[in-house]
Amino acid sequence: MLGLVPSSSSSHLLCRSLAAARTLSVAAAGSSSSSSSVKMARSALDEVTDTGAFDRTPSTFRSFVSRDASARFPAVAGRYHLYVSYACPWASRCLAYLKLKGLDHAISFSSVKPIFERTRESDDHLGWVFPATADEVPGAGPDPFNGAKSVRDLYEIASTNYTGKPTVPLKTVVNNESSEIIRMLNAEFNDIAENPGLDLNPAHLQASIDEVNGLVYDAINNGVYKCGFAKKQGPYDEAVTTLYEALDKCEEILGKQRYMCGNQLTEADVRLFVTLIRFDEVYAVHFKCNKKLLREYPNLFNYTKDIYQIPGINSTHGEHGAHQEALLREPPLHQPLRDHPPRPQRRLQCPT
């Protein structure tokens, strides 16, 4: 979960607009409330179809931050704030770009707690919440600008008429599609980036990047969610088959080259990495993606370790592994309580 929030120049920072990436906020099944504000608390459980399959809805806010100074949302240092959850792969891809491009001096960010909690005392909605103090959870802290207690609060500040699921906005929402946000961070903020020469979406590899993204998004990034949220055996079997066929394909590609689109790190690698880094610890356990572990794919496992060594990448996950640990201690909200297999140990500090 993530959001870019344009702020005023005042130290009080009344946020005026926001670009947000997708996150997951889950309401307790069967919950209800008489509060009219609860109608906006849509959850991933609402994205399970009558056939029992998980069908992710498109992002709602699709405006654009531009390097053009005359644009409605110009790429200006100090104007945006990034809200993230270290437990969320969609937010992690954006945080990775922030670090890789050297934009963390120009765009501030803060993290919510790693597990879902009650977002309000008056109803049963569960979602991302901010810790009450800066030392409650490593790497997470209170909302620094609006005093929001949860991501849900941010959405209600942004628009009292918003009825989608919380993914992070404010006042005026710019964008809540992470795939578009990372392209903004890659190209539109170069005038203020410390690493403007890094291009993760070069023109000569655009077709290859888009092709890999098409495979990885539906079958792997979103595929693990299709496995975990499937309510019936048929959709689960279909999702698992598609997931592992895609992993097999990636394993084959990486047997011939260092990265997914050749010998250069690109957007396609960042998008794949954020799922792979969570695979054995989270998805194999909570999302029932345990037909085969990442460590059983030699090329994919070494590829994940290779990318993990890149400065900026490991800080989006490794520095706050406690967030993943906390997530693993929680029973899945979308599945019945059940026994889980032991979690495998990994050694990502080894480059090979």
N, C-alpha and C positions, 0 to 999 in steps of 0.2 A: 504494500500500500504506500502510496506516495503522492505528494502534491507540491507544485510550485506555486508559491503565493506572492504576487507582487505586493510590495509594501510601500508605505509612504516614507518620506525622508525623516519623519519624526522618530524620536527614540521610542515613542509609544507604539509605533508600527501598527497602525490600523490597516489590516490587509485589505487590499482593494480587489484582487482577482487571483486566479489560481490555475495552474496546470496540474492535472492529477493523473496518476497511473492506477490501474486496476488493483484491487485487493479483495480479500474475501471477508465478509462479515456475516456471521450465521445467527439467525434467530432460532430460539428453541422451538422444536416442532410442536405444533398445536397451541402455541402461545397466542394470547389475544389481549387486547386492552381497549378501554373506552377512549383513551387519549387520541385526539385527532392527529397528533404529531407522529404516532407510531406507524402511520401508513407509509412513511418514507423508509422505514426500516426493512427494506426488502433484502432477502438473503439468497445465498447460493442454493438453498433448499428449494427456492422458487424456480430454479433453473433445471429441475429434474422433470422430464416430460411424463406424460401418461404411460409411456412404454417403459419407464424406469431409467431412461438414458439422461445423462447430463448434457445440457445444451446452453453454452455460455452466451449471454446476450451481448450485443455490440456496445461499445462505450458510447456515452451520451454526449460529452462535451468535446468538440473537435476544432476549436480555434487554434491559432498558431502564434508562437513567439518568434519574432523576426529580427534579424540584424539591422533591418531598415529602421532608422531612428524615428521615422514618421509613422511607423506601424502602430496599430492600436495597442499591441503588446510588444514593445521593443526589448531587445536583449540588453538590459542595463544591469550593471553590478549593484548588488544590494537591494534589488527590487523584488526578488523572489525568495521564497522559503520552501524547502523540500521536506515533506512529512513522509517518513518511511516506517516499515516494520522490517527488521532484519530477518524475520521468519518468512517473509513474502518474496518469492522469486520475481514477481513482476516489479516490485519496488527495487529489488537488488540490482536489476539490470540498469535502472536509472541511476542508482547510487554508484555503480561501477563506472558509468560514463562520467559522472561528476568528478570522480577521483582520477580517471584516466586522462581526461581533458584538462585537468588542473583548474576546475571551476569551484572548488569548495571554498575558496576565498571570496568568491563573488555571489554564491548562492548558499545560504545557510541551510542546515537541515536538522531535524530532530526525529527521534524514534518513539513509537508507541511501545507498550508492553508486548511480549511475544505470544501471549495466549489470550483467547477471548474471555471477556468478563461481562457482567451486567453493565449496560451503558446508562441505565436509569433505574432508580428505585421503583418508579411507578409502573413498569412493565417488565416483561421477561426477555427482552431483546438482548442478545449477546453479540459482542463485536470488539473491535480494537479500542483500547482505552489508554490514556496517558497515565503514567505513574504520578502519585501525589507529590513526590520529591525527587530530586536529581540523583539521590543515592539509593533509591528503592530497587532499581533494576539496572545492572551495568549497561551503559550505552544508551539508555532511554531517559527521558525527562519530561517534565510538564510542558504543555503547550506554551511557548514563550511569548505569543503575541495576542491570543484571543481568550486565553484562560479556559479553553475547551477541555472537557473531561474525557471526550471520546471523539472518534472520527465522525460518528453520527452527529455530534454537536456541530462539527465543522460544516457538514452538509446543511444543517438547518440554519446556520448562520449565513451560508451562501445563498440559500433559497428556501423559503418556507413552503414553496410549491414543489420542491424536488421529491419525487416518489421512487427513484431508483435505489440501488443498493449502495451503501457507503463505500467510496473508494478514495476520497479526499478532495475537497474543494475549499472555497472561501469567497465571500462577497461576490465576486464575478468569477465564475469558473472558466478557465481558458481551455483546458484539454484534460481528459482522463483516460487517454489511450497511451500506454507505456511505449508501444512501438513508434508512435509519433514523437513522444517526448525525447526518446534517445536520439532521434534524428535531429531534433532541435538542438540538443546539447552538443551533438557532433559538429554541426555546421553553422548554426545561427549565433553562437556565443564566441566565435573564434577571436573577435576583437578584444575580448577580455579574458580569454583562456590562457593559462600558463603553458599549455601544450597544443597550440593551434595547428601545428603541423601533422598531428595524428588524425588521420582520416579513416574511420572505421567503416565507411560506406563509399569507397572510391568508385568513380564512374565506370572504370574498366572492369570492375567486378560486380556491378549492380545486378546484372541478370543472374549471375551465379548466387549472389547473396539472397535475392528474392526467391530463387528456386529452393535453396536450402531452408530458408525461413518457412516456406510453404510446407515442406516436409516436417520440420521440427515443431512448428507451432501447433498444428492440429493433432499430430500423432504423439508428440512427446511433452511439450510444455503444457498443453491443454489435455493431452492424453492421460497423464497421471490423474488429473481431476476426473476425467471420464471414468477411470477405473474406480477411484475412491468414492465417487458420489453415485455410482450406478446402484439402483434399487432392485434390479432384477438380474437374474443370471445371464440372460441373453445379451443385454447391453454391456455387461461386465466382460463377458467372453470376447465380444467384438472389440471392445476397447483394449483389452490385454493383447489380443492378437495383433492389432494395428500398432500398438506401442512397441512390442518386441520386434516386429518386422522393421520398424523405423530405426530402432537401436541397432539391429543387425546391419542395416544399410549404412548407418553412420560408422559402425565398426569397420565395414569394408572400405569406405572412403578414407578413413584415417589410417588404414594399412598402406596407403599409397602416398599420403602427403601429411604435413604437420597439422594443418588447420583445415576446416571444412571447405574453404574456397581456395585452397592452395597453400602457399608458404607464408601468408600474411594474415595476422589477426584481424578479423572483421566483426561487424555487427552480428553475423550469423553465429560466431563462436561465443560471444557474450550471451546471446539468447539461449544457446544450448547449455552453456556452462551452469547457469543459475538453476537449472533443473537437475543436471547431473550431480552437482555438489550436495544436493539434498536427497539423492536417490536412495542410497542404502540406509541412511539414518532415519529418513522421514517417510518417503513414499513406499518403500518396501514394507514398512511397519504399518503406517496409518492408512495408506491408500491401496493396500493389497497388491502392490506391484512387485511380487516376490517370486515370480517364475524364474528369474535370473537376476543376480545382483550386478551392480556396476563393476565391482572388482573381478567379476568373471569375464568381462570384456577387456582383454589386454590393451587394445589400442585406445578405447574410450577412457579407461582408467588412467593410463599414462597421459593422455590428452588433458584430462581434468587436473591431474597433478601439475602438469606443465603450465596451464593457464593460472592455476592457483598461486604460482610463484611470481606472477607479474605484479609489480608494485601498484597498489591501488585496488587490485582485484581482491586480494586476500582480506583487505580491511572491510570489505562488504559482507564478509562471512566469518573469517577466522577470529577477528578481534572480539566478536560477540557471539562465540559459540554457545554461551550460556543461554541465549535466546532459543537456539535449537534444542538444547537440553531441557529447557522448561517446557517446550512444545511437546517433547517426547514423553514427559511425565503426565500429560493430560490425555484422557480418553478421547477418541475422535468424536466430535459433535455430530457428525453426519452418519455414523455407523453405530450399531448396537455394541454394548460393552462385550469384549471378547479377549481371549488370551492373545498375546503378541509374541512372536519369536524373538530370541535374543538379538540385540543390535550388534552388527559387525563392527570391528575396529578398523580405522583407516589410518594411513600414514601419508598425508598429503604434502608434508615438507620434503619428501624425497622426490626429486625431479623425474626419476625413471622407475 
